[in-house]
Amino acid sequence: MKHSASRISASRSPRRTAAATAATAAAAVLALAGLVATAAPAASAAPSAAPATRTAATTTANAAAAPDIPLANVKAHLTQFQSIASANGGNRAHGRPGYKASVDYVRAKLDAAGFTTSLQQFTSNGATGYNLIADWPGGDPNQVVMAGAHLDSVSSGAGINDNGSGSAAVLETALAVSRAGYQPAKHLRFAWWGAEELGLVGSKHYVANLPSTERSKISGYLNFDMIGSPNAGYFVYDDDPVIEKTFKDYFAGLGVPTEIETEGDGRSDHAPFKNAGVPVGGLFTGASRTKTSAQAQKWGGTAGQSFDRCYHSSCDNTSNINDTALDRNSDAAAHAVWTLSAGTSEPPAGDTYQNTTDVPIPDGGAAVTSSVTVTGRTGNAPSALKVGVDIVHTWRGDLVVDLVAPDGTAYRLKNASGGDSADNVRETYTVDASSETANGTWSLRVQDTARYDTGYINGFSLTF
């Protein structure tokens, strides 16, 4: 974030070969198909102790859930940014070799993942600067969702929180798009800005040089600047209401309260877009302002201390990161990219409860569960309860999937089938759960009924 003068995430058909598996995984695995779930034979209906299983009504052709963004991957990028700074005078500032090396690192990752990348040059303070732009093939070119972060640091340090954190999260979200073979309705574009610390120079240059017809095609720009502050808060930009709601609903689903972002208002790369009439939004975990007692009670951390005591200092290194905040915000970035690029004009209606903790599924073993606890509702669950399922697996035909209500009643979402030879289960099912009390612990139960293929529950959500 730039300086301010005033204030500164079974027997079945033959197995595929490894090549075929890779080809299938590279396909559009996130495209959804409507299907009617049928009752499974008793032998494959999950553990024998389970109660009678009802059948889910249908699968909706809805937007695919975003994948979980691995924290380890994001932190690996931060380690690279630190190494680049250490090898280049201790920083990654505009006009310094560490900045160009950072650009080269990010670009190489994107090129290898199938993005179309370009470097936009500009001059500031007598030095050449660079914006890196990466476009994902496909999607409506007249509706563009952008996500970006500034890649430069100040000259006094490596800039790992400010703003390696946002840069790494945007990079890993882009790489997740590639891994998933995601085919969004809208076109996806990612950006890493130069010379933000000198006054938003790179992003201003990009917007100023974008023809008005092209600016009008950007349906939203998402900005991520400082999302791993060590004494973190959870701040959401209050600009475009749809983007704001997308982020706030995500954190509400985690049970994490948010506040409106004010410290960095107008001081990061969303500002040029906003000034040009582009809808903007973003996330922030705080800089030099002091965390209040109320905020410490809400989020943890230390009251009376800055959100980032190493802001714009030499100690902004890889030790200056709150892993939990970085993980949550990286996942939130991916959630927003998937949600806003899916072609809907607003986020899904209803209150969403979700669990994004990975749960390994034993190969040919016992059932496992991922659970969410619903509280504060009145009456019964709706007749059209939406069940979001995101399972990463190398052979989905092995899997039996049930929704288990708080009273133990199971609703069959998916049966095992030898002919179901695709990867992954990424569906949104509709369940008539109107006979169930809404409040309580709901579980997604998954059993792998045969050997030789592996996977895990990547995420599970309920939308009331």
C-alpha positions in Angstrom: 0.0 0.0 0.0 1.3 3.4 -0.9 2.4 6.1 1.6 -0.1 8.8 2.6 0.8 12.2 3.8 -1.8 12.1 6.6 -1.9 8.5 7.5 -0.5 5.7 6.5 -7.8 -17.1 1.1 -16.7 -53.0 -7.4 -16.0 -54.1 -10.7 -16.3 -51.6 -13.4 -15.0 -50.4 -16.7 -11.2 -50.4 -17.2 -9.2 -47.8 -15.4 -7.9 -44.8 -17.4 -4.3 -44.5 -18.2 -2.3 -41.8 -16.6 -2.4 -39.8 -19.8 -6.2 -40.1 -20.0 -6.5 -39.1 -16.4 -4.5 -36.0 -17.0 -6.5 -35.2 -20.1 -9.7 -35.5 -18.2 -8.5 -33.4 -15.3 -7.5 -30.7 -17.8 -11.0 -30.6 -19.2 -13.7 -28.3 -17.9 -14.3 -30.3 -14.8 -16.2 -27.5 -13.2 -19.0 -27.4 -15.7 -22.1 -28.7 -14.0 -24.7 -31.1 -15.3 -28.3 -31.5 -14.1 -29.1 -35.0 -13.0 -31.6 -36.8 -10.9 -30.1 -38.8 -8.0 -31.4 -42.3 -7.6 -31.5 -44.5 -4.6 -28.4 -46.6 -4.1 -28.5 -50.4 -3.5 -28.4 -51.1 0.2 -24.9 -52.6 -0.1 -23.5 -49.3 -1.2 -25.6 -46.9 0.7 -22.9 -45.9 3.3 -22.3 -47.5 6.7 -24.8 -50.1 7.8 -25.5 -48.2 11.1 -26.7 -45.2 9.2 -30.5 -44.4 9.2 -32.7 -44.7 6.2 -31.5 -42.7 3.3 -33.8 -40.3 1.4 -33.1 -39.2 -2.1 -32.1 -35.7 -3.1 -34.4 -34.1 -5.7 -32.0 -32.8 -8.3 -28.7 -31.2 -9.0 -28.9 -27.6 -10.1 -26.9 -26.2 -13.0 -25.3 -23.6 -10.8 -22.0 -21.9 -10.6 -19.2 -24.2 -9.5 -17.7 -23.7 -6.0 -14.3 -22.2 -5.9 -11.5 -24.6 -4.9 -9.7 -24.3 -1.6 -6.5 -22.3 -2.2 -3.6 -24.2 -0.5 -1.9 -22.0 2.0 1.4 -23.8 1.4 1.3 -22.8 -2.2 0.7 -19.1 -1.4 3.5 -19.2 1.2 5.8 -20.8 -1.4 5.4 -17.7 -3.6 6.2 -15.5 -0.6 9.3 -17.5 0.0 10.3 -16.8 -3.6 9.6 -13.1 -3.2 11.8 -13.0 -0.1 14.6 -14.9 -1.9 14.4 -12.4 -4.8 14.6 -9.5 -2.5 17.5 -11.0 -0.5 19.4 -11.5 -3.8 18.7 -8.0 -5.0 19.6 -5.5 -2.3 16.9 -6.5 0.2 13.8 -5.1 -1.7 11.6 -5.4 -4.7 11.0 -1.7 -5.3 10.2 0.0 -8.6 13.2 0.5 -10.8 15.3 -2.0 -8.8 16.3 -5.4 -10.1 14.2 -7.2 -7.4 11.0 -5.9 -8.9 11.8 -7.1 -12.4 12.8 -10.5 -11.0 9.5 -10.7 -9.2 7.7 -9.9 -12.5 9.7 -12.6 -14.3 8.9 -15.2 -11.6 5.1 -14.5 -11.7 5.0 -14.4 -15.5 6.8 -17.7 -15.8 4.2 -19.4 -13.6 1.4 -18.0 -15.6 2.9 -18.8 -19.0 3.4 -22.4 -17.9 -0.3 -22.5 -16.7 -1.7 -21.5 -20.1 -2.4 -17.8 -19.6 -1.8 -15.2 -22.2 0.6 -12.7 -20.6 1.8 -9.2 -21.5 4.1 -6.6 -20.0 3.0 -3.0 -20.0 5.9 -0.6 -19.6 5.8 2.9 -18.2 8.3 5.4 -16.8 8.3 6.8 -13.3 11.1 8.6 -11.4 13.4 8.1 -14.4 13.1 4.3 -14.2 11.2 1.8 -16.3 8.3 0.1 -14.6 6.1 -2.9 -15.5 2.6 -4.0 -15.2 2.0 -7.7 -15.8 -1.4 -8.6 -17.3 -2.6 -12.2 -17.6 -5.7 -13.3 -19.5 -7.4 -16.7 -19.2 -8.6 -17.9 -22.6 -12.4 -17.9 -23.0 -15.3 -16.2 -21.4 -17.3 -13.3 -22.7 -14.8 -10.6 -23.8 -17.5 -8.0 -23.2 -17.7 -8.9 -19.5 -14.4 -9.0 -17.8 -13.7 -9.8 -14.2 -10.3 -8.5 -13.0 -8.3 -9.4 -9.9 -5.1 -7.6 -9.1 -2.4 -6.6 -6.6 0.7 -4.5 -6.6 3.9 -6.4 -6.9 6.4 -3.7 -5.8 7.7 -3.2 -2.3 9.1 0.0 -0.7 12.9 0.3 -0.9 13.3 -0.4 2.8 12.3 -4.1 2.7 11.1 -7.1 0.9 7.5 -6.2 1.2 6.2 -9.6 2.0 2.9 -8.5 3.6 2.9 -5.3 1.6 2.2 -6.6 -0.9 3.7 -10.0 -1.5 0.6 -11.3 0.3 -1.9 -10.0 -2.2 0.4 -10.8 -5.2 0.8 -14.4 -4.1 -2.9 -14.9 -3.4 -3.8 -13.5 -6.8 -1.2 -15.7 -8.5 -2.3 -18.8 -6.7 -6.0 -18.1 -7.6 -5.0 -17.7 -11.2 -3.1 -21.0 -11.1 -6.1 -22.6 -9.5 -8.2 -21.5 -12.5 -5.8 -23.3 -14.7 -5.6 -26.5 -12.6 -9.4 -26.7 -12.5 -9.7 -26.1 -16.3 -12.3 -23.5 -15.2 -14.5 -22.1 -18.0 -16.3 -19.1 -16.6 -19.1 -17.2 -18.4 -17.1 -14.0 -18.1 -13.6 -13.4 -19.2 -10.9 -13.5 -16.4 -8.0 -11.1 -16.3 -5.3 -10.9 -13.6 -2.9 -8.1 -13.0 0.2 -7.3 -11.0 0.9 -3.5 -10.7 4.2 -1.7 -10.6 5.1 1.5 -8.7 2.1 1.4 -6.5 4.2 2.7 -3.6 5.1 5.8 -5.6 1.4 6.8 -6.0 -0.5 4.0 -7.9 1.6 4.8 -10.9 1.2 1.4 -12.7 -2.5 1.0 -12.3 -3.1 4.6 -13.2 -1.1 4.1 -16.4 -3.1 1.0 -17.2 -6.5 2.6 -16.8 -5.5 5.8 -18.5 -4.3 3.9 -21.6 -7.3 1.6 -21.7 -9.8 2.8 -24.4 -13.2 3.8 -22.9 -14.8 0.9 -24.8 -12.5 -1.5 -23.1 -12.9 0.1 -19.6 -16.7 -0.4 -20.0 -16.2 -4.1 -20.5 -14.7 -4.5 -17.0 -17.7 -5.7 -14.9 -15.6 -5.7 -11.7 -12.0 -5.1 -10.4 -11.0 -6.9 -7.2 -8.0 -5.5 -5.3 -5.9 -7.4 -2.8 -3.4 -5.2 -0.9 -2.0 -6.5 2.5 -4.1 -9.6 3.3 -1.7 -11.3 5.8 -1.1 -8.6 8.4 0.4 -10.3 11.6 -2.1 -8.6 13.9 -4.9 -9.0 11.3 -8.3 -7.5 11.0 -10.8 -8.4 8.3 -11.8 -5.4 6.3 -13.9 -5.4 3.1 -14.1 -2.5 0.7 -17.6 -0.8 0.7 -17.6 0.2 -3.0 -19.6 -1.9 -5.4 -22.5 -3.5 -3.4 -22.4 -6.8 -5.3 -18.7 -7.3 -4.8 -18.9 -6.2 -1.2 -21.7 -8.7 -0.5 -19.8 -11.5 -2.2 -16.9 -11.0 0.3 -19.0 -10.3 3.3 -21.2 -13.4 2.7 -18.1 -15.6 2.4 -16.7 -14.5 5.7 -20.1 -14.7 7.3 -20.1 -18.4 6.2 -16.8 -18.8 8.1 -18.2 -17.1 11.2 -15.7 -14.3 10.8 -17.1 -10.8 11.3 -15.9 -8.1 9.0 -15.6 -4.3 9.1 -15.7 -1.7 6.3 -12.2 -0.8 5.1 -11.3 2.8 5.6 -7.5 3.0 6.3 -6.5 2.3 2.7 -9.5 4.0 1.0 -8.2 5.5 -2.2 -4.7 4.5 -1.5 -4.4 1.3 -3.5 -4.8 0.2 -7.1 -8.6 0.0 -7.1 -8.8 3.8 -7.0 -8.0 4.5 -10.7 -10.6 1.9 -11.7 -13.2 3.4 -9.4 -12.4 6.9 -10.7 -13.0 5.6 -14.2 -16.4 4.2 -13.3 -15.4 0.5 -12.9 -17.1 -1.4 -10.1 -14.5 -2.2 -7.5 -14.0 -4.1 -4.3 -11.4 -5.9 -2.3 -9.9 -7.1 1.0 -7.4 -5.7 3.5 -6.1 -6.8 6.9 -4.8 -3.5 8.2 -1.5 -1.5 8.1 -0.3 1.1 10.6 -3.5 1.9 12.4 -3.9 0.5 15.9 -6.2 -2.4 16.7 -8.8 -1.5 19.2 -9.9 -3.6 22.2 -13.2 -4.3 20.5 -11.4 -5.5 17.4 -9.0 -7.7 19.4 -12.0 -9.2 21.1 -13.7 -9.8 17.7 -10.7 -11.1 15.8 -8.0 -12.0 18.4 -4.6 -10.4 18.3 -3.2 -7.6 20.4 -5.1 -4.4 21.2 -3.1 -1.2 21.2 -0.7 -2.6 18.5 -0.7 -1.8 14.8 -2.3 -4.3 12.5 1.2 -4.5 10.8 4.0 -3.2 13.0 6.4 -3.8 10.2 4.5 -1.7 7.7 6.9 -0.2 5.2 9.9 -1.5 7.3 12.8 -3.9 6.8 11.1 -6.4 9.1 8.3 -7.0 6.5 9.7 -10.4 5.7 8.3 -13.9 5.7 8.0 -13.8 9.5 5.6 -10.9 9.2 2.6 -13.0 8.0 -0.5 -14.2 9.8 -1.1 -17.6 8.2 -4.8 -17.8 9.2 -5.6 -14.4 7.7 -3.6 -15.2 4.6 -5.4 -18.5 4.1 -8.9 -17.1 4.7 -8.3 -14.1 2.4 -6.8 -16.2 -0.4 -9.8 -18.5 -0.3 -12.1 -15.5 -0.3 -10.3 -14.2 -3.4 -10.9 -17.4 -5.2 -14.5 -17.5 -4.1 -15.1 -14.0 -5.4 -13.4 -14.7 -8.8 -15.5 -17.9 -9.2 -18.7 -16.3 -8.1 -18.4 -13.0 -10.0 -17.3 -14.7 -13.3 -20.1 -17.2 -13.3 -22.5 -15.0 -15.3 -24.8 -14.1 -12.5 -25.6 -10.5 -11.8 -25.4 -10.9 -8.0 -24.2 -13.4 -5.5 -26.4 -16.5 -4.7 -29.3 -15.6 -2.6 -29.7 -16.9 0.9 -27.5 -17.5 3.9 -24.6 -19.8 3.3 -22.8 -22.0 5.9 -19.7 -23.7 4.7 -16.6 -25.8 5.7 -13.5 -25.6 3.5 -11.3 -27.8 5.6 -9.8 -30.6 3.6 -11.0 -34.1 4.7 -9.0 -37.1 3.1 -11.3 -39.9 1.8 -9.9 -43.4 2.6 -9.4 -45.4 -0.6 -12.0 -48.2 -0.4 -12.5 -47.4 3.3 -14.9 -46.0 5.9 -17.1 -43.0 5.3 -15.8 -39.6 6.4 -17.7 -36.4 7.0 -17.4 -32.6 6.7 -19.8 -30.7 9.0 -21.3 -27.3 9.4 -23.2 -26.0 12.4 -26.3 -23.9 11.7 -27.5 -21.6 14.4 -29.8 -18.7 14.8 -32.5 -19.8 12.4 -36.1 -20.4 13.2 -38.3 -23.3 12.1 -37.4 -25.9 9.6 -34.9 -26.0 6.7 -36.3 -25.0 3.3 -37.8 -27.3 0.7 -35.0 -26.2 -1.7 -32.0 -26.4 0.5 -28.9 -26.0 -1.7 -26.0 -28.3 -0.9 -22.7 -27.3 -2.5 -20.3 -30.3 -2.9 -16.7 -29.9 -3.9 -14.8 -33.2 -3.8 -11.5 -33.7 -5.5 -11.1 -37.3 -6.6 -9.5 -39.3 -9.4 -12.6 -41.5 -10.0 -15.9 -40.1 -8.9 -17.7 -43.4 -9.7 -16.4 -44.8 -6.5 -18.1 -42.3 -4.3 -21.4 -42.4 -2.4 -22.3 -39.0 -1.1 -25.0 -38.2 1.5 -26.3 -35.1 3.3 -26.9 -36.0 6.9 -29.4 -33.8 8.8 -29.0 -33.0 12.5 -31.4 -35.8 13.5 -29.3 -38.4 11.6 -31.6 -38.6 8.5 -29.5 -39.1 5.4 -30.4 -37.7 2.0 -28.7 -39.4 -0.9 -26.9 -37.0 -3.2 -24.9 -39.4 -5.3 -24.6 -43.1 -5.8 -21.5 -45.1 -6.7 -21.5 -46.1 -10.4 -19.0 -48.1 -12.5 -20.0 -46.0 -15.5 -19.4 -42.7 -13.8 -15.8 -42.4 -14.9 -15.1 -38.7 -14.5 -12.9 -36.9 -12.0 -14.2 -34.9 -9.0 -17.7 -34.1 -7.7 -18.4 -30.4 -8.0 -22.2 -30.0 -7.9 -24.9 -28.0 -6.2 -27.7 -30.3 -5.2 -31.2 -29.3 -4.1 -32.7 -31.2 -1.2 -36.2 -31.0 0.2 -35.3 -30.7 3.8 -38.5 -29.1 5.0 -39.1 -31.8 7.5 -35.8 -31.1 9.3 -35.1 -28.5 12.0 -32.8 -25.9 10.5 -30.5 -25.5 13.5 -28.0 -28.1 14.3 -25.0 -29.9 12.8 -25.3 -31.0 9.2 -22.8 -33.2 7.6 -21.6 -34.2 4.2 -20.8 -37.9 4.3 -18.6 -39.5 1.7 -17.5 -43.1 1.2 -15.1 -44.5 -1.4 -16.6 -47.9 -2.1 -13.7 -49.4 -4.2 -9.9 -49.4 -4.4 -7.2 -47.7 -6.4 -8.4 -44.0 -6.6 -8.0 -41.3 -4.0 -9.3 -37.9 -3.1 -10.6 -35.6 -0.4 -13.5 -33.4 0.5 -12.4 -29.9 -0.6 -15.5 -28.0 0.6 -19.1 -28.3 1.6 -21.8 -25.6 1.9 -25.5 -25.2 2.7 -27.5 -22.3 1.4 -30.8 -21.6 3.0 
